[in-house]
Amino acid sequence: MAPTALLSVSDKRGLVPLAEALHHRYGYRLLSSGGTAKVLKQAGLPVTPVADHTGAPEILGGRVKTLHPRIHGGILARRGDASHEADLIAQEIAPIDVVVVNLYPFRETVADPSVSWDTAIENIDIGGPTMVRSAAKNHAHVAVLTAPNQYDRFLAALDASGGALTDAVRRQLAVEAFAHTAAYDAAITRWMQARPEVSTADPTAADLPWLEALPLRQRLRYGENPHQHASWYSAAKAGWGGAIQLQGKELSTNNLLDLEAALATVREFGYGTSGSHPASRAAAVVVKHTNPCGVAIGDGTAAALSRALDADRVSAFGGIVALNGCVDGTAARELTSLFLECVVAPGFAPEAREILAAKSNLRLLELSPDSIDAAGQDHVRSILGGVLVQDLDDQLVTPDDWTVATERVPTASEREDLCFAWQIVRHVRSNAIVVAREGQSLGVGAGQMNRVGSAHIALEAAGDRSRGAVLASDGFFPFDDTVRLAADHGITAVIHPGGSKRDRDSIQACNELGLSMLLTGRRHFLH
């Protein structure tokens, strides 16, 4: 009896060459349904429709076509098992040896934020996952393929073994199949959990696990250090999975971590010309070791970039740059003025591409606002044996909610500077201090074990530029030492969350020294 392959795919890439090889090289009988059968017939291949094979027509508008004993009996039967073989003979069921199935494009459908509940539900595949799981369970006898990128590897394995697959190949395909259906189910659950139609406030609802199943994007050269193995898992079109690398070396673990930090910071000022938060003014961010070392706004991308680099050109060497607007030729020339690792932006003009091509190792990434919006709002970090999931700390800054704590009210220009510094400081590792003036960071103090230590670093980096500048702190001032240090360096206004038992000490110091102080009421620790 000729072997049988069942093919039913939504993604038709590579379908015809695969089916031709199965039929012409190895004599497989082709069993198919719907659009897949139509494509194969148009290619001149002999196809048995599933409805003819089962003797049952498709019903319920195509919702039921492969859910039939003649399909699943053929997939699940154990070869060599006398009882199973007797059942196949009695029911006149032919064994199915290869199952090629990929699923309705649910994730692609719900990537559109305007998709309706009913449309999304209709794109949940039922028969496909059932066949995949049946074939994967019976991998001792059946090979299952779930993605076009498996086809060449599968055919190579067939060629190498004269048409018979090894147990190892079938086992590996089964692992990939179960991963495929797990990711599919996780995507459905995650989407439903986030929808307003599903109440998350019901106290009687069962606690659901946090689910996420991401495909492997690439194996990285190494982790944070050469002795650490690393891999990058990412949804195809969401977040960094939607980025297009235009040139440069392969991305590393540290590149991706720094890119994430740079992007989060530059998005404070909007990003691109579309999406949920388009840019209102050009902004540029330079990051080293996940901390911004230069941030600036300006009249155009090139001006913002130049000011961000000027904030600290020593630290910018070997840094990561994020821009919230298209990179033009002028900005590109600025980017070639020093060694950089990566640049991410919504777009690169042709002139910029030509200029930056001379820096062949410089990684250029084009990331659209739509890819950012598709990434969701969860911030996930791993701990030993688990993960921590929290909301992203990306709420819009609301200056109208801030209060003046001091006798002196900030001037209009100080308020603008304080707002700018506050937008930056939440992207600096705690304890975090930022010194800024006129839309440019001047000094950044990050990650110190005491707040005044971070203030020393930020103020020393700013140097004489701190005179007339402002200072922001991600957490409250536990003592008045930071305020007094700031005044010694010429700082005229400070901003912090407030909430310390000793707030009064810092406020009194500001009044004594002529500084103004704003309290935001919101802390922004970053670990």
N, C-alpha and C positions, 0 to 999 in steps of 0.2 A: 504494500500500500504506500502511495506517495505521501511524504510528510506534508503537514498542513500548517500554513501561517495565517493567522488572523490579524488583519491590519485595520485600525480604526483611529485616525489621528485628526486633530484640529490643526496642528502645525504640519503643513504639507512639504516642508523643506526636505529634500533628499528622499522623499517617498518613492518616486518612480525608479531611481537607480537601485534602491534597496530591493524593491519588488522584482525588478528585472533580474537582479543577481540571484535572488531566491528561486525564481521560477526557471530561468534559463540555465543557470550554472548547477543548481542543486535539485531541480525537479519539484519544487514545492507547489502544492495546490494553494491558490490564493483565495481567501475568504474575507469578505469586506462588506461594508454597509455605507449608505448615505453618500456624502461628498467624497469620501475616500474611494469608494467603489467607482464613482464617476470619473475621478482623476485617473485611476488605473485603466479603466476601459478606454478613455481617450488616448492613453499611451499605447493602446493595442494589446494590452495584457488580458488573458482570460481570467475572469473573476466570478466566483460564486457568491451571489448576494446572501447576506445573513438570513434574510427572510426565506429564501429558497432552502437554505441549509436547515433551518429550524422548523420550517413548515408553518410558521406563525408570522403574520405581517407586523410591521411596526405599528404601534398604537400610541394613543395619547400625544399626538403631534410629535412623535419621535422620542418621547420620554422613555418608552420601553421598546427596545429592539434586541439587545444582547443579553438581557436577563432571562435566560432560558436554559433548561437542563442540557440541551444538546450543545450549548456553548460551554457552560461551566463543567459539565460532565467530561467533555473532551479535554478541558484544561486541567482539571483536578485529578483525573484518573492516574493511579500509580501503575506504571508499566511493570509487568511481572507479577502483579498481585492478582491471583486467580479470581478472587471475588470481584475486584474492580473490572477485570477484563470480561468476566461473565456478564456483568451489568452493561458494559458497552455493547457487547454482542446482542443482548436481549433488547436493548433500546435502539440498536442500530446507530450508535454514536461513534463518529470517527475521532480519534485522538487529535488534539491540537498541540503542535510542537513548538511553535514560536508565536508569541503575542507581541504585537507592535501597537502600543496605545499611548497617546498623550492626551491630556485632558482639556476640557473646555477652558478658555482663557479667563478664568475668574479674576486672577490678580490684575491682568491687563484691563479688564472691565471696570473693576472698582478703583483703579488708579485715577479715573475721572471722578473728581469730588462731587460732580452733579448727578452721578448715576443714581437711578431710583432703586428703591428696595426690591421691587418686582423684577427689574432687569437683572440685578445682581443675582437674585435667587435663581432665575432661569439659567444662569451661567454656572451653576453648581453641577458638576458632572456626577452622575450616580453609577451608570453602567461601566464607565471607564475605570474608575478606581476599583470597582469590584473585580473586573477582569485582571487588572494589574496585580491586585493582592492574591487572587487565585493562582496566577502564574508564578508569582514570587514564592508563595507557599510551596508550590510543587516544583521548585527549581531543580530538584533531582532529575526531572524529566523535561522541563519546559524552560525555554529562554524567553525573557521578557525585556523589551526595549521601550523606554519612556521618553527619549529625547533624540532629536536628529544627530546630535554630536556623538552618539553611541554607534551610529550605523557603520562607519568605516572600521571602527575597532572590532565590531561584531563580525563583519565580513572577513576581516583579516584573520580572526580566530577560526572562522569556518574554513578559510583557504589553508591555514596552517595545519589543520587536522583532517583535511580531506572531506569536509562537510559535517563532521561530528564535533560537537563542543565538549570541552573538558568540564569536569565538575567545578573546577575553580572559576572558570568563566561564568558559568550559570549562577554560582553563588554570588559572585561580585555583582552581576546584573540584578540579582534579587535584592541585595543590600541597597543598590541605587534605586530600585523600584519602591521599596518600603520608605526610603528617604523622600522620594518624590510624592507619594501619597500623604506622608506625614506633613510635609511642607504645605501641601494643598489644603489639608484639613486645618492646619494652623492658620493659614491665611484667611480662611472662611471664618474661623472663630474670632480672630483678631478684628476683622472687619465688622462682624456683628456686634462684638462687645463695644465698639466705638460708636455705633450708630445711635441716634436719639430714639429710634423705635424700640431699643432694648433698654429697659430701666436698670441702671446700675445702683440706684438708691434703695432698691427693695431689700429690707433687712432680712427677709426670709429666703432670699436667693442663695443658692449654694455658692461657696467660694470656688472660683474657677482658677485653674493654674494659669500662670503667665506663659503664653506660648509664642514662640518665634522659631521659624525654621528657615534658614537662609542658605542659598546655594553657595558653593565654593566659587569665589571670583578668581583667586589665584593663590598659589603658594608663594610666599615671600622669601626672599633670599635668606633672611634670618629675622629674629625678633628685635628687641631693643638693643641686644648685643649679639655678636656673631655666634656665641655658643647656644643661643636660644632658637628653636624652630618656631616658625610662625606661618599662619595662613590668614587670608582675608575672605570673609564670608559676607555677601551683600546681595540684596535684591537687585534685579537687573536694571531697573529704571528709577530706583528711589535713592535719594542721597548720593553718596559717592559712587554707588553702583551705576548712576546715570551720567557720571563724568566721562568726558572724552579726552583721553590723553593725546595731545597733538604732536608732541615730540618729547625727547629726553629719555633718560635711563629709566629702568623699571622702578616703580615706587617701592619704598621700604616701609617697615612698620613705623619708624620715627617720622618719616615724611607724612604718613597718613594721620598720625596723632597731631602733628604740628599743623597740617592743613585743616583739620577739624577745629583746632583752637583759633586759627586765623579767620576761618570762615564765620565761626560764631561771633567773633568780635566785629568783623566788617558788616555783618548783617544788622548790627545795632543801628546802622545808618541807611537801612534799606538795601535791596540787592536787585540789580537788573532793572528792566523797564516793564516787567509783567509780574505775575505771581501774586502772592498774598501781601507782600510788603515791598513794593518797588522803591528804588532809591530816590530820595528827594535832593540829595547833594552827593557829589563825588567823595568817596572815602577810600583810604588805603591803610592796610595793617601789615606790619612786619612782625613775625613771631620767631622766637628761639626757645626751644625746649618747652613748648606749649604756653609760654608767656609772651604777651605782646611787648616788644621793646620799642616800637614806634607806631603811633596811630595819628592820623591827621585827616582833616577834611580840606577841600580846596575847590577852586573854580575849575573843574575838569579833572579827569583821571590823572593826567600827568602832573598837575600842580599838587594834588593830594599825595601822590606817590613821592614826589620830591620832598615834601614836608615830612612825610612819615619816615623816610630814610634819614633826613637831616636830624630827626629827633634823637637818633643814636646810631650813627654810621658804624661805629666800632662793633656794637652788638649785632647790627644788621648783616654783617658778613656771614655768609653761609646760612642765611635765614630763609623763611617761607613768607611769600607775599600773597595777600588776598586783596582784590580790588572789587568794588561793587558796580563798576561800569566797564564798558568795552575798552580794551587796550588799543590805543591808537599808536601811530608811529612815534610821536614825541614821548609817550610813556614807555614804549619799547626801548628807545635809546637810553632812557633813564635806567631801565632794568639791566642794561648791559654794562652799567658803570661799575658794578661790583659783582662778586661771586654770590649767586643765590642758588638754592636747591630746587625750589618749586614756585610756580605762580598759578593762582586760580582766579578766574574771572568769568563773567557771564558770556564774554566773547572776545575775539581777537581780530582786529582789522587785517586785511591782506597785507598792508604795508608793515604792520607789526609782526606778522608771521615771517615775512621776508627778513626783517632785521634780526629777529630772535633766532632764526635758523642758524645764525653764526655761532650761537651758544648751544651746540648740539646736545650737550648733556643736561641742559636746563629743562626740567619737566614743566610743560605747559598743560594745564587742565582747564577745559571749558565745561562749566557746570551751570545748567539752566535753572532759573527760579522754579520751574515746574518740578524738576527732580528734587529740589530742596523741599517743596511743599508735600511731595509724595512720601517723604521719609517719616512722617508722623511726629508725635510729641513726646515719645518716651526717651529718657536718658538711662541707658543701661550700663552697669559696671559689674564686673565679676568679683566675687569673693570666693574663698576656698569652699568648693562644693555647692556653689549657688550663684545667684545674681541679685543685684539690687536694682530696682526699677523706680524711677521718680520722674515727675514732670520736668521738662526742660526749663531752665531758668532764663526764659527769653521773653518775659512779659514786657510790654511797652513801658518806657519810663513815663511817669506821670508827675511832672513838677508842680502841678496845681495842688497835689496832696502833701507837699512838703511844708514844713513849718520853720519859721525863723526863730532861733533860740536865743539870739543875742540882741544887745541894745542897738547895734548897728545893722541896718538892713543891707543885704548885698546890692550892689549896683546892677544895672541891666547887663553890663558886660561880664561882671562876676557871675551872675546867674547863668549866662550862656556857658561860661567856662566850667562852672560847677556841674551843669547838666552833662557837658561833654566828658568831664572826668568821671562822673558817675556811670556813664555808659561804658567806659573802659574798665573800671575797677572790678566789676563783677566777672571779668574774664581773666583776672590775674589770680594766681594761686594764693590762698590765704597763708599768713596774714598779708593783705594786699594794700598798698599805698600807691596812688598815682598823682603826679604833679603835672598840671596842664595849663595852657594859656592860649587863647585865640585859636581854638580848634586844632591844637597840636599837643601831643604828649611831650613832656620834657624830662621826666624821670619816672621810673617804675621800680617799686620795691616789692619783691615777691617771695612767698614761701618761708618767711622767717618765723621763728618760734615765739617772738614777741613783736608787738605792733610797732613799738618805737624803733626796733631794729630795721624793719622794712622802711620806715620813714627815713632813717639815716641813709639807706641805700638810694631811695628815690630822690632825696634832696641833694645828695652828693652828685648823683648823675645829672641832675638839672643844673647844678652849679649856680653861676650868677643869673641864669635865666629864671630862677625861682622867684626873683624879686618882682612882685606884682602878679604872681601866678596864684593858682588855687590848688588845694589838696583834697583828695577823696580817699576815704577808708571804707573797705568792704564790711567792717564790723565796728562796733562802738569803741570809743576811747575809754579804756578802763581807768586811766589816770590822765592827768593834764600834761604829762611830759611830751606827748606828740604835738599838742597844740603849741607849747612853748618852743619846741624845736622848730616847728614850722615858722613861727613868728621870727625866730632868730635868722631864718633864711629868707625873710621877706615875703612870705606867704600872706595874702590879705583876706582869704576866705577859705573855709573848710566845709566839707559835707560828709556825713556819716549817718548810720541808722539811728543812733541814740538807743537808750534802753539800759544803760549802765547805772548801777546804784550811785556812781560818782559822776554822772553827767554834769551835775552842778559845778564840780571842780573845773571841768573843761570849759564850760560856758563862762564861768567867772574869769578864767584865764583869757579867753577871747575878749571879754569886755575890758579887762585890764590892759590888753595889748592892742586893742583896736581892730580885732578881726571880726568878721561876721561868720555865722555858723548856720547851716541848714540841716535839719533832721528829716530823714526820708521815711523812717518807720519801717524800713525793709532791709534785712540783712542779705548779703550776697556772698556767703562763704563758698569757696571752690577748693576741693581737695583733689 
